[in-house]
């Protein structure tokens, strides 16, 4: 059951109904996330699992950051570069590489730089083998950690993002993972902003185009395989606000660079978080079945806000949703309904509504009379 909140809709500032298009992207998958609130500002197939290519190395780095932060791993600890890591991800592989030499050793912090800046497959495999003994075992831990973080779309089969039909994660979960690293490991996260890294006399540059094209950009990771197309996870800060963007499925590196700048600009210019209700604000009445009062006043349990494109505000819909009849007795503060907010190109948001006051149950005679009236009216 749902009740439309026309008063709320009427209170919104009028916006022109001119036929201006809202934000669109040629990417197959996309998400824009507000970092502070976790509000999803834009979603295009953002909950559907996709092949993340090297963007999945953000999860590889997550396991390393977690251990560095806890002290279980030291930045200068040395890992051996196995023949397997060199063959699958080194210079001989023809893939993204840090140019590690087989049977050499490299420090954890150098390998982290190699993964983040150079997207080194050899560095990713070396970290996986050093931490868990094998890449397969490390991938299992990646999946477990993702699920611990609530990233339920994620399944990882390797540490590099190498194509595998079972290796996948959604754009929104990638955005959440990126935001987790930004907020949980602020000092380690700064590595994502490094423009270049030299190792074994090989100078390589960060592949993230936003670092040079968008003021305030400071991360995170690009990705590309034939199966996934070109994608990017990016973040930037402007005027104290941070946005995280994710997209995937573009046709070329140049298209990725252009879309990264365009989407990040839109994230700050075109999308807003609109505050609708304060915590504890009354929003309506709910009918009470078998109560000494016929209704109970409903109020918000927390602040209500919705992120959306600025032109979508006048198309927003708000309604009170019930799982069923509100049955007496009702205690003050009981959660009895939900306020649901919907807007174009935004995931619906649901907020709990609680009873402002208690409603006692009718006595035996009152309940009998209510039941009789319901029977006569044919109420179910």
C-alpha positions as CSV (number, residue, x, y, z in Angstrom):
1,X,0.0,0.0,0.0
2,X,1.3,3.5,-0.8
3,X,0.1,7.0,-0.3
4,X,1.3,9.8,-2.5
5,X,2.7,12.9,-0.7
6,X,1.3,15.7,-2.8
7,X,2.2,18.3,-0.2
8,X,5.8,17.4,-0.4
9,X,5.7,17.5,-4.2
10,X,4.0,20.9,-4.2
11,X,6.6,22.3,-1.8
12,X,9.4,21.7,-4.2
13,X,10.9,24.7,-6.0
14,X,9.5,25.0,-9.5
15,X,11.9,23.9,-12.2
16,X,11.4,24.6,-15.9
17,X,9.6,21.8,-17.8
18,X,11.5,22.5,-21.0
19,X,12.5,19.4,-22.8
20,X,16.2,19.4,-21.7
21,X,17.7,16.0,-21.5
22,X,19.1,14.8,-18.2
23,X,22.5,13.2,-18.0
24,X,23.3,10.4,-20.4
25,X,26.4,8.4,-21.0
26,X,27.5,6.1,-23.9
27,X,29.0,3.7,-21.3
28,X,27.3,0.4,-20.8
29,X,27.5,0.7,-17.0
30,X,27.9,3.8,-14.9
31,X,27.5,5.2,-11.4
32,X,28.0,8.5,-9.6
33,X,28.3,8.4,-5.8
34,X,28.4,11.2,-3.3
35,X,31.3,10.3,-0.9
36,X,30.1,11.9,2.3
37,X,26.5,10.6,2.3
38,X,26.9,7.5,0.1
39,X,24.0,8.8,-2.0
40,X,23.8,7.3,-5.5
41,X,23.4,10.3,-7.8
42,X,23.3,8.5,-11.1
43,X,22.9,4.8,-12.1
44,X,23.0,3.2,-15.5
45,X,23.0,-0.6,-15.1
46,X,25.0,0.1,-12.0
47,X,23.8,-2.9,-10.0
48,X,24.5,-5.4,-12.8
49,X,27.7,-7.4,-12.4
50,X,30.2,-6.6,-15.2
51,X,33.8,-7.6,-16.2
52,X,35.9,-5.0,-14.3
53,X,39.3,-5.6,-16.0
54,X,42.1,-3.9,-14.1
55,X,39.6,-1.8,-12.0
56,X,39.4,-5.0,-9.9
57,X,43.0,-4.2,-8.8
58,X,41.3,-1.8,-6.3
59,X,40.3,-4.9,-4.4
60,X,43.8,-6.3,-4.7
61,X,45.1,-3.1,-3.1
62,X,42.3,-3.2,-0.5
63,X,43.8,-6.4,1.0
64,X,47.2,-4.8,1.1
65,X,46.0,-1.5,2.6
66,X,44.1,-3.4,5.2
67,X,47.2,-5.3,6.4
68,X,49.4,-2.3,6.2
69,X,47.0,-0.2,8.3
70,X,46.7,-3.0,10.9
71,X,50.5,-3.4,11.1
72,X,50.3,-7.1,10.0
73,X,52.4,-6.1,6.9
74,X,55.3,-3.7,6.7
75,X,55.9,-1.4,3.7
76,X,59.5,-2.5,3.3
77,X,58.8,-6.2,3.5
78,X,60.3,-8.0,0.6
79,X,58.3,-10.3,-1.7
80,X,60.0,-12.7,-4.2
81,X,58.9,-12.3,-7.9
82,X,58.2,-15.9,-9.0
83,X,58.6,-17.3,-12.4
84,X,54.8,-17.5,-12.5
85,X,54.3,-13.8,-11.7
86,X,56.9,-12.8,-14.4
87,X,55.5,-15.2,-17.0
88,X,51.8,-14.2,-16.5
89,X,52.3,-10.5,-15.8
90,X,55.9,-9.4,-16.5
91,X,57.6,-8.1,-19.6
92,X,57.2,-11.5,-21.3
93,X,53.4,-11.4,-21.0
94,X,52.8,-8.4,-23.3
95,X,50.3,-7.0,-20.7
96,X,50.5,-4.1,-18.3
97,X,53.6,-4.6,-16.3
98,X,56.0,-3.2,-13.7
99,X,58.9,-4.9,-15.5
100,X,59.8,-6.9,-12.4
101,X,62.7,-9.4,-13.0
102,X,62.0,-13.1,-12.3
103,X,63.5,-14.4,-9.0
104,X,64.2,-10.8,-7.8
105,X,62.7,-9.2,-4.7
106,X,60.6,-6.1,-4.4
107,X,59.2,-4.2,-1.4
108,X,55.5,-4.2,-0.6
109,X,55.3,-0.5,-1.1
110,X,57.0,-0.6,-4.4
111,X,54.6,-3.3,-5.6
112,X,51.7,-1.2,-4.4
113,X,53.0,1.7,-6.5
114,X,53.4,-0.7,-9.4
115,X,49.8,-1.9,-9.2
116,X,48.2,1.6,-8.8
117,X,50.3,3.7,-11.1
118,X,51.5,1.2,-13.8
119,X,48.7,-1.3,-13.4
120,X,51.3,-4.0,-13.2
121,X,50.0,-7.5,-13.5
122,X,53.3,-8.9,-12.3
123,X,53.1,-6.7,-9.2
124,X,49.5,-7.8,-8.6
125,X,50.4,-11.5,-8.8
126,X,53.5,-11.0,-6.6
127,X,51.4,-9.4,-3.9
128,X,48.8,-12.2,-4.2
129,X,51.5,-14.9,-3.9
130,X,53.3,-13.1,-1.1
131,X,50.2,-12.7,1.0
132,X,48.3,-15.9,0.4
133,X,50.7,-18.3,-1.3
134,X,48.9,-18.4,-4.6
135,X,46.8,-16.1,-6.8
136,X,43.9,-18.5,-6.6
137,X,43.9,-18.4,-2.8
138,X,44.3,-14.6,-2.8
139,X,41.3,-14.3,-5.2
140,X,39.1,-16.2,-2.7
141,X,40.1,-13.8,0.0
142,X,39.3,-10.9,-2.3
143,X,35.8,-12.2,-2.7
144,X,35.4,-12.8,1.0
145,X,36.6,-9.3,1.8
146,X,34.3,-7.8,-0.8
147,X,31.3,-9.6,0.8
148,X,32.3,-8.4,4.3
149,X,32.2,-4.9,2.9
150,X,28.7,-5.5,1.6
151,X,29.8,-5.7,-2.1
152,X,27.6,-8.7,-2.8
153,X,27.9,-8.5,-6.6
154,X,31.6,-9.3,-6.5
155,X,33.3,-12.5,-7.4
156,X,37.0,-12.5,-8.1
157,X,39.0,-15.2,-9.8
158,X,42.4,-13.5,-10.0
159,X,44.3,-10.5,-8.7
160,X,44.7,-8.7,-12.0
161,X,41.3,-8.5,-13.7
162,X,42.4,-10.9,-16.4
163,X,39.3,-12.0,-18.3
164,X,37.4,-14.8,-16.6
165,X,33.6,-15.4,-17.0
166,X,33.2,-15.6,-13.3
167,X,35.2,-12.6,-12.4
168,X,32.8,-9.7,-12.0
169,X,31.5,-6.8,-9.8
170,X,28.9,-4.1,-10.4
171,X,29.8,-0.4,-11.1
172,X,28.1,0.7,-7.9
173,X,30.0,-1.8,-5.8
174,X,33.2,-0.6,-7.4
175,X,32.2,3.0,-6.4
176,X,31.5,1.8,-2.8
177,X,34.8,0.0,-2.7
178,X,36.7,3.1,-3.9
179,X,34.9,5.3,-1.3
180,X,35.7,2.8,1.4
181,X,39.4,3.1,0.6
182,X,39.2,6.9,0.4
183,X,37.7,7.2,3.9
184,X,39.4,4.3,5.6
185,X,43.0,4.7,4.5
186,X,43.4,8.4,3.7
187,X,47.2,8.4,3.9
188,X,47.7,5.3,1.7
189,X,45.0,6.5,-0.7
190,X,47.3,9.4,-1.6
191,X,49.4,7.0,-3.7
192,X,46.5,7.0,-6.3
193,X,47.3,10.6,-7.1
194,X,51.0,10.0,-7.9
195,X,51.6,10.9,-11.5
196,X,54.5,8.6,-12.2
197,X,56.7,5.9,-10.8
198,X,60.2,4.7,-11.8
199,X,61.3,1.1,-11.1
200,X,64.3,-0.7,-12.5
201,X,65.1,2.5,-14.4
202,X,61.8,2.3,-16.2
203,X,59.7,5.5,-15.9
204,X,56.0,5.0,-16.3
205,X,53.1,7.4,-15.9
206,X,49.7,7.0,-14.2
207,X,47.0,5.9,-16.7
208,X,44.2,7.9,-15.0
209,X,43.4,10.7,-17.4
210,X,41.5,12.7,-14.7
211,X,44.7,13.5,-12.9
212,X,45.8,15.8,-15.7
213,X,42.4,16.9,-17.0
214,X,40.3,17.7,-13.9
215,X,41.3,19.9,-11.0
216,X,40.7,18.1,-7.7
217,X,41.0,14.6,-9.1
218,X,43.2,12.3,-7.0
219,X,42.4,8.7,-8.0
220,X,41.7,5.8,-8.8
221,X,42.1,3.2,-11.6
222,X,41.5,2.5,-15.2
223,X,40.7,-0.8,-16.8
224,X,40.5,-2.4,-20.3
225,X,40.2,-5.8,-21.8
226,X,38.5,-6.8,-25.1
227,X,35.7,-8.3,-23.1
228,X,35.0,-5.3,-20.8
229,X,35.9,-2.3,-23.1
230,X,37.5,0.8,-21.5
231,X,36.4,1.8,-18.0
232,X,37.5,4.0,-15.1
233,X,36.9,4.5,-11.4
234,X,37.7,8.1,-10.5
235,X,37.3,10.5,-7.6
236,X,37.7,14.2,-7.1
237,X,37.1,16.9,-4.5
238,X,35.8,20.3,-5.1
239,X,34.7,22.9,-2.5
240,X,34.8,20.3,0.2
241,X,32.6,17.8,-1.7
242,X,33.9,14.5,-3.0
243,X,32.3,12.5,-5.9
244,X,33.2,9.0,-7.1
245,X,32.4,8.0,-10.7
246,X,32.6,4.6,-12.3
247,X,31.9,3.7,-15.9
248,X,32.7,0.8,-18.2
249,X,32.2,-0.4,-21.8
250,X,33.6,2.3,-23.9
251,X,35.3,1.7,-27.3
252,X,38.6,3.5,-27.0
253,X,41.1,5.1,-24.7
254,X,40.3,8.5,-26.0
255,X,36.6,8.0,-25.5
256,X,37.4,7.0,-21.9
257,X,39.4,10.1,-21.3
258,X,36.7,12.3,-22.7
259,X,33.9,10.6,-20.8
260,X,35.9,10.7,-17.5
261,X,36.2,14.4,-17.6
262,X,32.6,14.9,-18.8
263,X,31.1,12.6,-16.2
264,X,33.2,14.1,-13.3
265,X,32.2,17.6,-14.3
266,X,28.6,16.6,-14.4
267,X,28.9,14.9,-11.0
268,X,29.7,18.3,-9.4
269,X,27.7,20.7,-11.7
270,X,24.6,18.8,-12.7
271,X,23.8,16.6,-9.6
272,X,22.6,17.8,-6.2
273,X,21.6,16.3,-2.9
274,X,18.3,17.9,-2.0
275,X,17.3,17.9,1.7
276,X,13.6,17.1,2.0
277,X,12.9,16.5,5.7
278,X,14.8,17.0,9.0
279,X,14.9,14.1,11.4
280,X,11.7,14.0,13.5
281,X,9.6,16.0,11.1
282,X,6.0,15.0,10.7
283,X,5.0,13.8,7.2
284,X,1.5,12.5,7.4
285,X,-1.1,10.3,9.1
286,X,-1.4,6.5,9.0
287,X,-4.7,4.7,9.6
288,X,-4.7,2.4,12.6
289,X,-6.7,-0.8,12.7
290,X,-8.4,-1.7,16.0
291,X,-7.0,1.3,17.7
292,X,-8.6,3.7,20.2
293,X,-7.6,6.4,17.7
294,X,-8.3,6.0,14.0
295,X,-4.9,7.3,13.0
296,X,-1.4,7.9,14.1
297,X,0.9,10.8,13.1
298,X,4.1,9.7,11.3
299,X,7.5,11.3,11.5
300,X,10.9,10.7,10.0
301,X,13.4,8.8,12.1
302,X,16.4,10.4,10.3
303,X,17.0,13.2,7.8
304,X,15.6,12.6,4.4
305,X,17.6,13.6,1.4
306,X,17.7,12.6,-2.3
307,X,20.5,12.9,-4.8
308,X,19.5,13.5,-8.4
309,X,20.1,15.6,-11.5
310,X,19.1,19.1,-10.8
311,X,16.5,19.0,-13.7
312,X,14.9,15.9,-12.3
313,X,13.7,17.6,-9.1
314,X,10.3,18.4,-10.4
315,X,9.8,14.8,-11.5
316,X,10.4,13.4,-8.1
317,X,7.8,11.2,-6.5
318,X,7.3,10.7,-2.8
319,X,4.9,8.3,-1.1
320,X,4.3,6.5,2.2
321,X,4.5,2.8,1.8
322,X,3.1,0.2,4.3
323,X,3.8,-3.5,4.5
324,X,0.2,-3.9,5.7
325,X,-2.4,-2.3,8.0
326,X,-1.0,-0.6,11.1
327,X,-2.5,-2.7,13.9
328,X,-3.0,-1.4,17.4
329,X,-1.4,-1.3,19.9
330,X,1.2,1.1,18.6
331,X,4.0,2.3,20.8
332,X,5.6,5.8,20.5
333,X,8.6,5.4,18.2
334,X,7.5,2.2,16.5
335,X,8.5,2.0,12.9
336,X,5.2,1.6,11.1
337,X,5.8,2.7,7.5
338,X,8.4,4.0,5.0
339,X,8.9,7.1,3.1
340,X,10.0,6.3,-0.5
341,X,11.5,8.8,-2.8
342,X,11.9,8.2,-6.5
343,X,13.4,10.3,-9.3
344,X,14.6,9.7,-12.8
345,X,18.1,8.1,-13.2
346,X,18.4,7.6,-9.4
347,X,17.9,4.6,-7.3
348,X,14.8,4.8,-5.1
349,X,15.6,5.7,-1.4
350,X,13.5,4.4,1.5
351,X,13.4,6.0,4.9
352,X,11.7,4.7,8.1
353,X,8.7,6.5,9.5
354,X,7.8,6.1,13.2
355,X,4.8,6.8,15.3
356,X,4.7,10.2,17.0
357,X,2.4,8.9,19.8
358,X,1.1,5.7,21.2
359,X,-2.3,4.2,20.1
360,X,-3.8,1.7,22.5
361,X,-5.9,-1.2,21.3
362,X,-9.6,-1.0,21.5
363,X,-11.4,-3.0,24.2
364,X,-13.2,-6.2,23.5
365,X,-16.5,-4.5,22.6
366,X,-14.8,-2.0,20.3
367,X,-12.9,-4.7,18.5
368,X,-16.1,-6.7,18.0
369,X,-17.9,-3.6,16.5
370,X,-15.0,-2.9,14.2
371,X,-15.0,-6.5,13.0
372,X,-18.7,-6.3,12.4
373,X,-18.4,-3.1,10.4
374,X,-15.5,-4.6,8.4
375,X,-17.6,-7.7,7.6
376,X,-20.6,-5.6,6.5
377,X,-18.3,-3.5,4.2
378,X,-16.5,-6.5,2.9
379,X,-13.1,-5.3,4.1
380,X,-10.3,-7.8,3.9
